[in-house]
Amino acid sequence: MNPIAQKYYDKSEGVVNLSWQDVEQDVLRIIDRMREDNFEPDVIISIARSGLIPASMIAYVLGNKQLYVIKVDFSKTQKNGKDQELNERPTITQELTKDIQGLKVLVVDEMVVSGSTLKLVDAYMGIKNPAEVKYAVLYKQPWAEFTPDYFGREIKEWPLYPWKELKNNVLDPRAAAGRKA
């Protein structure tokens, strides 16, 4: 991992196993805060891959079918947790296909660690001329250099998401040979 990103990942204090119920409660916290702000997005943009699940959940609760994807790659290879190999900085590898000029936009990711990804997306949104952009993440780490408008919870641990676990006797491809998830 590059030294700049490493300093943020090293700050995590252990891990926290999250259940689907935890995720649902944190999505509802985000939606409650959006309602308190009277913010109803015209469009929801997920940062793929990790933001797809919380963005979909938010879209369903809001009844908003205007869900689009932008892909931002920070990691070189897929590895678990803090063992990721990260590039020097994130890169947009799939641009937004929807014209968002004049629209209210909610950008969703699963977590903000350093803030690099959201800073990049914020600059990108600036050239798309939306009327307003707000950011939501399930989990915010306190040392992040980008503060989203909405987050489910602030955590110091590294989250282990329920969607990264395969259940019902499906062989987890990351598991040792023959071990069931």
C-alpha positions, 0 to 999 in steps of 0.5 A: 500500500502506498505510504500516504494511504497507509497512514489512514488505514493504520489508524483503524482500531481493530475490526467490526463485523457488521450484520445486515441489520446494522447496515439497514439501521445505518441506511435509515439514519442517513435517510432520517438526516436527509429528511431533516434537511428536506433533501430529496435527490433527483438522482442517486449516484453510486460509487462502484463497487462498494457504494452499490449496495447502500445506494440501492438500499437508499434508492428503494427506501426513497422510491427513487429509480434514478440510480446511476453508477460511477466507478472509481478505482483506488485499489490495484487488486482485490484483497480484504480489509487493510491488506489492499494494495492501493494506487497513489490516488483514486482514478475514475474508470467509468464516468457518469452517463447521465446528464445531471445538469441542474439536478439535485444529486446524492452520491453514495459510497460505503465508507470514507477513510482518507477522503481521497475518493470523495474529493475526486468525485466532488471535483468531477461533479463540479464539472457536471453542473448539478444544482446541488450535490450531497454525499452519503456514506454508511461509515465515516472514520474520524480522521477522514479529510472529507466530511460527507453530508450524511453518514450512518455512523462514525467508526474507528474500526475497519468494517467487515460488510455482510455482503462480502460473506457468502452464505447458505453453503456457497463456497467462498472463492476467497476461502481455503480449499474446501472450507464453506462460508 
